[in-house]
Amino acid sequence: MNICCIGAGYVGGPTMAMIAQKCPDIRVNVVDINAERIAAWNSDALPVYEPGLLELVKEARGRNLFFSTDVDGGIVGADLIFMCLPTPTKTYGEGAGSAADMTYIEISARRIGELSKGNKIIVEKSTVPVRTAETVRRILDSASNGASFQVLSNPEFLAEGTAVTDLENPDRVLIGAEQNEAGQRALQVLVDVYARWVPRERIITTRLWSSELSKLTANAFLAQRISSINAMSALCEVTGADVQEVANAIGKDKRIGPYFLHASVGFGGSCFQKDLLNLVYLCEAFNLPEVAEYWRQVVKMNDYQRRRFARKVLHKLFSTVSGKRIAVFGFAFKRDTNDTRESSAIYICRDLLEERANLAIYDPKVEAAQIYRDLNRNEGDSSIIICKDQYEAATNADAVLILTEWERFRSNKMDYAKVFELMRKPAFLFDGRNLTDLSAMRAIGFNAEGIGKGA
């Protein structure tokens, strides 16, 4: 069997590396039009940082795992084609701000249809609106020169930072197929691939539409929990409660559980906000305005939490940050990744730059060029300094903001007494991820604030 994956991003690269490692008899070609990205996958400086990913790639690369810009060649030689393409939120036309932009899906489907011969199985791996498989099938058939296609839905459920573990030992693998004989045959082909290492009871098979909607629903439920605890963090701060104690207490209830109850400056990443907005658009399109508004509120609460944190920084620093140096610890949207998409750090930093603050930013994995792009600033902008470590960032700073939960920023991993000595006085610390013991920080001398920590 030959597998082709169109798209060498955060989903396609790691997923295909795991399939290649577990199935050495299957040739896996990962293709992308971005030559720079492909070159990175063929080096030891991968474009995606994930713990354990480099070792996984190096084991299979050159044996049965290949990265190439030859998209057409990959399509022609494949029996099974994964579509791991971006579906960003539309910024134009109908549905702008909420609907998924399906441009890349359509372009790829047309090219697959034009080049294919015989029978091919097309696998939607990208997060897509419900009933996209029907659209893909129509495009394939209209562009086809006599080839036949079966379209499967196989959404990814990877958490960045733990993607390799999630791929090797998944909670579940979900595959949706048409409920006819051809669809079920195609489904079995993909089931057999995953069954090489995933226990069969964890491979869930459903109808196509159920599979597509399940991914949006899963992300919506997870984001909802984060926004719920963040809403309570605001109440905790004004009542004198501690949000971590509240989260621990309610998490002991087995009906609720302890996961995704960590108050913070808000969720980020490529999926949660995009999928929530897509769900809102679908509900509006199917004339379910009350359902749409329910899910829209989850996004609103996330935006509120970010603005609230930036306002707190401003007010505590005597209502002005103009000309002040603010040290930012962490820029990725979460630890153990170099992904900054929708990172709360971006929004908070932009708010502070609007107030004319000077930012000294340190993140162990995010490149300087990416930070400048995300902040819409030119490299060399005097209001932004990219630092080699957290201590350089803290030097002469008026305040420290902890915006990513990297282990090195925890109070038991870092010398905060040294940070305090390097800073201007009074020295402020704003812990947006609850990584520090605020009492210990105050004992050092910090004016320390945390999310959901009442005075």
C-alpha positions as CSV (number, residue, x, y, z in Angstrom):
1,M,0.0,0.0,0.0
2,N,1.1,3.6,-0.7
3,I,-0.2,6.4,1.4
4,C,0.0,10.1,0.4
5,C,-0.6,12.9,2.9
6,I,-1.3,16.3,1.4
7,G,-0.1,18.9,3.9
8,A,3.1,18.8,6.0
9,G,1.9,20.8,9.0
10,Y,1.2,20.1,12.7
11,V,-1.2,17.3,11.8
12,G,0.1,15.7,8.7
13,G,3.8,15.4,9.7
14,P,3.4,13.8,13.1
15,T,0.5,11.5,12.0
16,M,2.3,10.2,9.0
17,A,5.5,9.7,11.0
18,M,3.6,7.5,13.4
19,I,2.0,5.5,10.6
20,A,5.3,5.0,8.9
21,Q,7.0,3.9,12.1
22,K,4.3,1.4,13.0
23,C,3.8,0.1,9.5
24,P,7.2,-0.3,7.9
25,D,5.7,-2.2,4.9
26,I,3.6,0.9,3.9
27,R,5.2,3.7,1.9
28,V,4.2,7.0,3.3
29,N,4.7,10.2,1.2
30,V,4.1,13.6,2.8
31,V,3.8,16.3,0.2
32,D,3.4,20.1,0.4
33,I,4.0,23.0,-1.9
34,N,6.0,24.8,0.7
35,A,9.6,23.9,-0.2
36,E,11.0,25.5,3.0
37,R,8.8,23.4,5.2
38,I,9.6,20.2,3.3
39,A,13.3,21.0,3.6
40,A,12.9,21.3,7.4
41,W,11.1,17.9,7.6
42,N,14.1,16.4,5.8
43,S,16.5,18.0,8.3
44,D,17.0,17.7,12.1
45,A,15.4,21.1,12.6
46,L,11.8,20.1,12.1
47,P,9.2,22.8,11.5
48,V,7.1,21.4,14.3
49,Y,8.4,21.0,17.8
50,E,6.9,18.1,19.8
51,P,8.7,16.0,22.4
52,G,9.8,12.8,20.8
53,L,8.9,13.8,17.3
54,L,12.4,14.1,15.9
55,E,13.4,10.6,17.0
56,L,10.1,9.2,15.5
57,V,10.8,10.9,12.2
58,K,14.4,9.9,12.0
59,E,13.5,6.2,12.6
60,A,11.3,6.0,9.5
61,R,12.6,8.8,7.2
62,G,14.3,7.5,4.1
63,R,13.0,3.9,4.9
64,N,9.3,4.2,4.2
65,L,8.7,7.9,5.2
66,F,9.4,10.6,2.5
67,F,8.8,14.3,2.4
68,S,8.5,16.0,-1.0
69,T,7.2,18.9,-2.9
70,D,6.0,16.6,-5.7
71,V,2.3,16.8,-4.9
72,D,1.2,15.4,-8.2
73,G,3.5,12.4,-8.0
74,G,2.3,11.7,-4.5
75,I,-1.3,11.7,-5.6
76,V,-0.8,9.5,-8.7
77,G,1.1,6.8,-6.8
78,A,-1.2,6.6,-3.7
79,D,-3.9,4.2,-2.8
80,L,-4.9,6.1,0.3
81,I,-4.8,9.9,0.4
82,F,-5.0,11.9,3.6
83,M,-6.0,15.6,3.3
84,C,-4.3,17.4,6.2
85,L,-4.9,20.9,5.0
86,P,-5.6,24.2,6.8
87,T,-9.3,25.2,7.2
88,P,-8.9,28.7,8.8
89,T,-11.7,30.9,9.7
90,K,-12.9,33.0,6.7
91,T,-11.8,36.6,6.7
92,Y,-13.9,37.7,3.6
93,G,-17.4,37.3,2.1
94,E,-20.3,35.3,3.5
95,G,-19.5,33.7,6.8
96,A,-16.5,36.0,7.4
97,G,-15.3,35.7,11.0
98,S,-17.0,32.3,11.7
99,A,-17.2,30.0,8.7
100,A,-14.4,27.7,7.7
101,D,-12.4,28.6,4.6
102,M,-12.5,25.5,2.4
103,T,-10.2,26.8,-0.4
104,Y,-7.3,24.4,0.2
105,I,-9.7,21.4,0.5
106,E,-11.4,22.3,-2.8
107,I,-8.1,22.9,-4.7
108,S,-6.7,19.6,-3.5
109,A,-9.9,17.6,-4.2
110,R,-9.9,19.0,-7.8
111,R,-6.3,18.0,-8.3
112,I,-6.9,14.5,-6.9
113,G,-9.8,14.1,-9.3
114,E,-7.9,15.2,-12.3
115,L,-4.8,13.0,-11.7
116,S,-6.4,9.8,-10.3
117,K,-7.0,6.5,-12.0
118,G,-8.6,3.4,-10.7
119,N,-9.9,3.4,-7.1
120,K,-8.7,5.7,-4.4
121,I,-9.7,6.3,-0.8
122,I,-9.7,9.9,0.3
123,V,-9.4,10.6,4.1
124,E,-10.5,13.9,5.6
125,K,-8.0,14.5,8.4
126,S,-8.5,18.3,8.6
127,T,-11.2,19.7,10.8
128,V,-14.1,20.4,8.5
129,P,-17.8,21.4,8.7
130,V,-20.3,18.6,8.8
131,R,-21.2,17.2,5.4
132,T,-17.9,18.3,3.8
133,A,-17.3,14.8,2.6
134,E,-20.4,15.2,0.4
135,T,-18.9,18.3,-1.1
136,V,-15.5,16.6,-1.6
137,R,-17.1,13.7,-3.3
138,R,-18.9,15.9,-5.8
139,I,-15.7,17.8,-6.6
140,L,-13.8,14.5,-7.1
141,D,-16.5,13.1,-9.3
142,S,-16.8,16.2,-11.4
143,A,-13.0,16.5,-12.0
144,S,-12.5,12.8,-12.5
145,N,-11.4,11.0,-15.6
146,G,-13.1,7.8,-14.8
147,A,-11.5,7.1,-11.4
148,S,-13.7,6.0,-8.5
149,F,-13.5,7.4,-4.9
150,Q,-14.6,6.7,-1.4
151,V,-14.4,9.5,1.1
152,L,-13.7,8.8,4.8
153,S,-13.8,11.1,7.8
154,N,-10.9,10.5,10.2
155,P,-10.6,13.7,12.4
156,E,-7.5,14.2,14.5
157,F,-7.7,14.5,18.3
158,L,-4.1,15.5,19.0
159,A,-3.1,17.9,21.8
160,E,-0.1,19.9,20.9
161,G,2.8,19.2,23.3
162,T,1.7,15.5,23.7
163,A,1.0,14.7,20.0
164,V,3.5,11.8,19.8
165,T,2.0,10.2,22.9
166,D,-1.6,10.9,21.7
167,L,-0.8,9.2,18.3
168,E,0.9,6.1,19.9
169,N,-1.7,5.6,22.6
170,P,-4.9,7.4,21.5
171,D,-8.1,7.5,23.6
172,R,-9.9,6.7,20.4
173,V,-9.5,6.7,16.6
174,L,-12.7,7.9,14.9
175,I,-13.5,6.9,11.3
176,G,-16.7,7.8,9.5
177,A,-17.9,6.2,6.2
178,E,-20.8,5.9,4.0
179,Q,-23.3,3.2,5.0
180,N,-23.0,1.2,1.8
181,E,-20.8,-1.7,0.7
182,A,-18.1,0.4,-1.0
183,G,-18.0,2.8,1.9
184,Q,-17.6,-0.1,4.4
185,R,-14.8,-1.7,2.4
186,A,-12.9,1.6,2.4
187,L,-13.5,2.0,6.1
188,Q,-12.0,-1.5,6.7
189,V,-8.8,-0.5,4.8
190,L,-8.2,2.4,7.2
191,V,-9.2,0.4,10.2
192,D,-6.6,-2.2,9.3
193,V,-3.9,0.5,9.2
194,Y,-4.6,1.8,12.7
195,A,-5.2,-1.7,14.1
196,R,-1.5,-2.4,13.6
197,W,-0.9,-0.6,17.0
198,V,-4.3,0.7,18.3
199,P,-6.5,-1.8,20.1
200,R,-9.6,-2.5,18.0
201,E,-12.0,-1.5,20.8
202,R,-10.5,2.1,20.6
203,I,-11.3,2.4,16.9
204,I,-14.8,3.8,16.6
205,T,-16.6,3.6,13.3
206,T,-19.6,5.9,12.6
207,R,-21.6,7.5,9.8
208,L,-19.7,10.2,7.9
209,W,-21.7,13.1,9.3
210,S,-21.3,11.9,12.9
211,S,-17.6,11.7,12.5
212,E,-17.3,15.2,11.1
213,L,-19.5,16.7,13.8
214,S,-17.8,14.8,16.6
215,K,-14.5,16.8,16.2
216,L,-16.2,20.2,16.4
217,T,-18.2,19.0,19.4
218,A,-15.2,17.7,21.3
219,N,-13.3,20.9,20.9
220,A,-16.4,23.0,21.8
221,F,-16.9,21.0,25.0
222,L,-13.2,21.4,26.0
223,A,-13.2,25.1,25.3
224,Q,-16.4,25.5,27.2
225,R,-14.8,24.0,30.4
226,I,-11.9,26.4,30.1
227,S,-14.2,29.4,29.7
228,S,-16.4,28.2,32.5
229,I,-13.5,28.1,35.0
230,N,-12.1,31.4,33.7
231,A,-15.5,33.0,34.3
232,M,-15.3,31.7,37.9
233,S,-11.8,33.1,38.3
234,A,-13.1,36.6,37.9
235,L,-15.6,36.0,40.6
236,C,-12.9,34.4,42.8
237,E,-10.7,37.5,42.6
238,V,-13.4,39.9,43.8
239,T,-14.8,37.6,46.6
240,G,-11.5,36.4,48.1
241,A,-11.8,32.8,46.9
242,D,-9.0,30.8,45.3
243,V,-9.9,29.4,41.8
244,Q,-7.5,26.5,42.2
245,E,-9.2,25.4,45.4
246,V,-12.6,25.7,43.8
247,A,-11.4,23.7,40.7
248,N,-10.0,21.0,43.0
249,A,-13.2,20.8,45.0
250,I,-15.5,20.5,42.0
251,G,-13.1,18.2,40.1
252,K,-13.5,15.6,42.8
253,D,-17.1,15.1,41.6
254,K,-16.8,12.2,39.2
255,R,-19.6,13.7,37.1
256,I,-17.3,16.7,36.5
257,G,-13.8,15.4,36.7
258,P,-10.5,17.4,37.1
259,Y,-9.6,18.0,33.5
260,F,-9.6,21.3,31.7
261,L,-10.3,23.2,34.9
262,H,-7.1,25.2,35.0
263,A,-7.8,29.0,35.1
264,S,-5.5,30.9,32.9
265,V,-5.3,33.9,30.5
266,G,-7.4,31.9,28.0
267,F,-7.2,29.1,25.5
268,G,-5.3,29.4,22.2
269,G,-4.2,27.1,19.4
270,S,-5.4,26.4,15.9
271,C,-8.5,24.5,16.9
272,F,-10.7,25.7,19.7
273,Q,-11.7,29.2,18.6
274,K,-11.8,28.2,14.9
275,D,-14.0,25.2,15.6
276,L,-16.2,27.1,18.0
277,L,-16.8,29.8,15.4
278,N,-17.4,27.1,12.7
279,L,-20.0,25.5,15.0
280,V,-21.7,29.0,15.5
281,Y,-21.8,29.4,11.7
282,L,-23.4,26.0,11.2
283,C,-26.0,26.6,13.9
284,E,-26.9,30.0,12.3
285,A,-27.0,28.4,8.8
286,F,-29.5,25.8,10.1
287,N,-31.6,28.5,11.8
288,L,-30.6,27.6,15.4
289,P,-29.8,31.2,16.7
290,E,-30.1,30.3,20.4
291,V,-27.7,27.4,20.0
292,A,-25.3,29.6,18.0
293,E,-25.3,32.3,20.7
294,Y,-24.7,29.7,23.4
295,W,-21.4,28.6,21.8
296,R,-20.5,32.2,20.8
297,Q,-20.5,33.1,24.4
298,V,-17.6,30.6,25.0
299,V,-15.5,32.6,22.6
300,K,-16.6,35.9,24.2
301,M,-15.5,34.7,27.6
302,N,-12.1,33.8,26.3
303,D,-11.7,37.3,24.8
304,Y,-12.8,38.8,28.0
305,Q,-10.3,36.9,30.1
306,R,-7.4,38.1,27.9
307,R,-8.6,41.8,28.1
308,R,-9.1,41.5,31.8
309,F,-5.6,40.3,32.3
310,A,-4.1,43.1,30.2
311,R,-6.2,45.7,32.1
312,K,-5.0,44.3,35.4
313,V,-1.4,44.8,34.4
314,L,-2.1,48.4,33.3
315,H,-4.0,49.3,36.4
316,K,-1.5,47.8,38.8
317,L,1.4,49.6,37.1
318,F,-0.2,52.9,38.2
319,S,-2.5,53.1,35.1
320,T,0.4,53.5,32.6
321,V,2.9,51.2,31.0
322,S,4.1,53.8,28.5
323,G,7.9,53.4,28.2
324,K,8.0,50.7,30.8
325,R,9.8,47.4,30.2
326,I,7.5,44.4,30.5
327,A,9.1,40.9,30.6
328,V,7.0,38.3,28.9
329,F,7.7,34.7,29.9
330,G,6.3,32.5,27.1
331,F,4.7,33.2,23.8
332,A,3.6,29.8,22.4
333,F,-0.1,29.1,23.1
334,K,0.9,26.2,25.5
335,R,4.0,24.5,26.7
336,D,6.0,21.9,24.6
337,T,5.1,23.4,21.3
338,N,6.4,26.2,19.0
339,D,2.8,26.9,17.8
340,T,1.7,30.4,18.4
341,R,-1.7,30.3,16.6
342,E,-4.3,32.2,18.6
343,S,-1.9,32.4,21.6
344,S,-3.3,34.5,24.4
345,A,0.2,36.0,24.6
346,I,-0.3,37.7,21.2
347,Y,-3.5,39.5,22.3
348,I,-2.1,40.6,25.6
349,C,1.2,41.8,24.1
350,R,-0.8,43.7,21.4
351,D,-2.9,45.4,24.1
352,L,0.3,46.5,26.0
353,L,2.0,47.7,22.8
354,E,-1.1,49.9,22.2
355,E,-0.4,51.4,25.6
356,R,3.2,52.0,24.4
357,A,4.9,49.4,26.6
358,N,8.3,48.0,25.7
359,L,8.2,44.2,25.7
360,A,11.1,41.9,26.5
361,I,10.0,38.4,25.3
362,Y,11.4,35.0,26.0
363,D,10.1,31.7,24.7
364,P,12.3,28.6,24.5
365,K,10.9,27.3,21.2
366,V,9.3,30.2,19.3
367,E,11.5,31.9,16.7
368,A,12.0,35.7,16.9
369,A,10.6,36.1,13.3
370,Q,7.4,34.4,14.3
371,I,6.9,36.7,17.3
372,Y,7.3,39.8,15.1
373,R,4.9,38.4,12.6
374,D,2.3,37.7,15.2
375,L,2.6,41.1,16.7
376,N,2.4,42.8,13.3
377,R,5.7,44.5,13.8
378,N,8.8,44.7,11.8
379,E,11.9,43.0,13.0
380,G,14.1,45.5,14.9
381,D,11.1,47.4,16.2
382,S,12.5,49.1,19.3
383,S,9.5,48.4,21.4
384,I,10.1,44.6,21.2
385,I,13.2,42.8,22.4
386,I,13.6,39.0,21.9
387,C,15.7,37.6,24.8
388,K,17.9,34.5,25.1
389,D,16.5,33.5,28.5
390,Q,14.1,34.7,31.2
391,Y,16.8,36.4,33.2
392,E,17.7,38.7,30.3
393,A,14.0,39.5,29.8
394,A,13.6,40.4,33.5
395,T,16.6,42.7,33.6
396,N,15.4,46.3,34.4
397,A,11.8,45.2,33.8
398,D,9.0,46.8,35.8
399,A,6.8,43.7,35.6
400,V,7.0,40.0,34.6
401,L,4.0,38.3,32.8
402,I,3.9,34.5,32.8
403,L,1.9,33.6,29.7
404,T,2.9,30.1,28.8
405,E,3.1,27.2,31.2
406,W,6.6,26.0,30.4
407,E,8.0,23.9,33.2
408,R,11.0,26.2,33.5
409,F,8.8,29.0,34.7
410,R,7.4,27.2,37.7
411,S,8.5,28.6,41.1
412,N,10.2,25.3,42.0
413,K,12.2,25.3,38.7
414,M,13.4,28.9,38.5
415,D,15.3,31.3,40.7
416,Y,12.7,34.0,41.2
417,A,14.8,35.7,43.8
418,K,17.3,36.4,41.0
419,V,14.5,37.6,38.8
420,F,13.4,40.0,41.5
421,E,17.0,41.4,42.0
422,L,17.3,42.0,38.3
423,M,14.1,44.1,38.1
424,R,13.3,47.7,38.8
425,K,11.5,48.4,42.0
426,P,8.6,48.1,42.8
427,A,8.7,44.7,40.9
428,F,5.4,43.3,39.7
429,L,4.7,39.7,38.8
430,F,1.5,38.7,37.0
431,D,1.1,34.9,36.8
432,G,-1.3,34.1,34.0
433,R,-0.9,30.3,34.4
434,N,-0.8,29.9,38.1
435,L,2.7,28.4,38.1
436,T,4.0,30.2,41.2
437,D,3.3,30.3,44.9
438,L,2.1,33.8,45.2
439,S,2.8,33.9,49.0
440,A,6.4,32.9,48.3
441,M,6.6,35.5,45.5
442,R,5.4,38.2,47.9
443,A,7.8,37.1,50.5
444,I,10.6,37.7,48.0
445,G,9.3,41.3,47.5
446,F,7.1,41.0,44.4
447,N,3.8,42.7,44.0
448,A,2.4,39.3,42.8
449,E,-1.0,38.7,41.2
450,G,-2.4,35.5,39.9
451,I,-5.5,34.4,37.9
452,G,-8.5,33.7,40.2
453,K,-6.6,34.4,43.4
454,G,-8.7,36.6,45.8
455,A,-6.8,39.1,47.9
